Amino acid sequence: MESTILLIEADLGVCWAEPRDLTFEEAVDLLTGANEWSKGHGHQVDCGYFYRPAYALNVLFADGNSESLCRPLSRELATALLTANGGEEIDRTAFGTSFNPQLDYGRITVFAAFCLLSLAPARWAFSRRVEGEA
């Protein structure tokens, strides 16, 4: 019961004073990032220039603890976290370590091209200097 999610922070476009309940499927889709509307939800986690940003959601568990869950979660884990007395063994210490940042190869390529182009004039200047000394 202590690993059951009671509240999920979500921006559904409603006023904060009139909270809206999520259906079970909407909550699973929000945690897994399955729908297009759920992909941009959460707080952006920036791991550095060469990595794609990830998103984390703040959740409140039945035991009163709150945590930030990095998305996307697997469908099995999301279902286990949203069901009470499902009998699943959930290791809550794995939430913080389950996030694997993904490299952004576009930024890496642009940075490599920038480095090569910025060093090209130095090679040309060095070759002109050597020719002038000869």
C-alpha positions in Angstrom: 0.0 0.0 0.0 2.9 2.4 0.6 3.9 2.2 -3.0 0.5 3.3 -4.3 0.3 6.7 -6.0 -2.5 8.9 -4.6 -1.8 12.2 -6.4 -0.1 13.1 -9.7 0.9 16.6 -10.6 -0.5 17.2 -14.1 -1.3 20.2 -16.2 -4.7 19.4 -17.8 -5.7 22.9 -18.7 -8.2 23.3 -15.8 -8.2 25.9 -13.1 -6.3 24.8 -10.0 -9.3 25.5 -7.9 -11.4 22.8 -9.6 -9.2 19.7 -9.6 -10.1 17.0 -12.1 -9.7 13.3 -11.5 -7.9 11.2 -14.0 -9.2 7.9 -15.2 -6.9 4.9 -14.6 -5.9 4.8 -18.3 -5.2 8.5 -18.4 -2.9 8.2 -15.3 -1.1 5.2 -16.9 -0.7 7.1 -20.1 0.6 10.2 -18.2 3.3 8.1 -16.4 4.3 6.2 -19.5 4.1 9.1 -22.0 1.9 7.0 -24.3 -0.3 9.8 -25.6 0.7 13.0 -27.4 -0.9 15.2 -24.7 1.2 13.6 -22.0 4.6 14.0 -23.6 5.3 17.6 -22.5 3.9 17.2 -19.0 6.1 17.4 -16.0 9.2 19.3 -15.0 12.1 19.4 -17.4 15.3 17.7 -16.2 18.4 19.0 -18.0 21.4 16.6 -17.9 23.7 18.8 -19.9 24.1 20.3 -23.4 24.7 17.0 -25.2 21.7 15.2 -23.7 18.0 15.4 -24.5 15.9 16.9 -21.8 13.7 14.5 -19.8 10.6 15.1 -17.8 9.7 14.2 -14.2 6.4 14.2 -12.5 5.8 14.9 -8.8 3.7 12.2 -7.1 2.4 11.6 -3.6 2.3 8.1 -2.3 -0.2 6.6 0.2 2.5 6.6 2.9 2.8 10.4 2.7 6.1 10.5 0.8 6.4 12.6 -2.3 8.9 11.9 -5.1 9.7 13.0 -8.6 9.4 10.1 -11.1 11.4 10.4 -14.3 9.3 9.6 -17.3 8.6 7.5 -19.2 7.9 4.5 -16.9 7.2 1.1 -18.2 3.5 0.2 -18.5 3.9 -2.6 -15.9 5.5 -0.3 -13.3 2.9 2.4 -13.9 0.1 -0.1 -13.4 1.7 -1.5 -10.3 2.1 2.0 -8.8 -1.5 3.0 -9.5 -3.1 -0.2 -8.0 -3.6 -0.8 -4.3 -2.9 -4.3 -3.0 -1.8 -5.6 -6.4 0.8 -7.8 -4.8 3.7 -6.4 -6.9 7.1 -6.0 -5.2 8.2 -2.4 -6.0 11.7 -1.2 -5.2 11.2 2.5 -4.5 15.0 3.1 -4.4 15.2 2.4 -8.1 13.1 5.4 -9.0 16.0 7.8 -8.8 18.4 5.5 -10.6 16.0 4.4 -13.4 16.6 7.5 -15.4 19.0 7.0 -18.4 19.8 10.3 -20.2 19.8 10.0 -24.0 22.4 11.6 -26.1 21.3 14.3 -28.6 23.3 13.4 -31.7 22.2 16.5 -33.5 23.8 18.8 -30.9 27.0 16.6 -30.9 27.2 16.8 -34.7 26.8 20.6 -34.7 29.4 21.0 -31.9 31.9 18.8 -33.8 31.3 20.8 -37.0 31.8 24.0 -35.1 35.1 22.8 -33.7 36.4 21.6 -37.1 35.4 24.9 -38.8 36.9 27.0 -36.1 40.3 25.1 -36.3 40.4 25.3 -40.2 41.7 28.9 -40.3 44.5 27.9 -37.9 45.7 25.2 -40.2 45.6 27.6 -43.2 47.5 30.3 -41.2 50.1 27.8 -40.0 50.7 26.5 -43.6 51.1 30.1 -44.9 53.6 30.8 -42.1 55.7 27.7 -42.9 55.7 28.6 -46.6 56.9 32.2 -45.7 59.8 30.9 -43.7 61.1 28.6 -46.5 
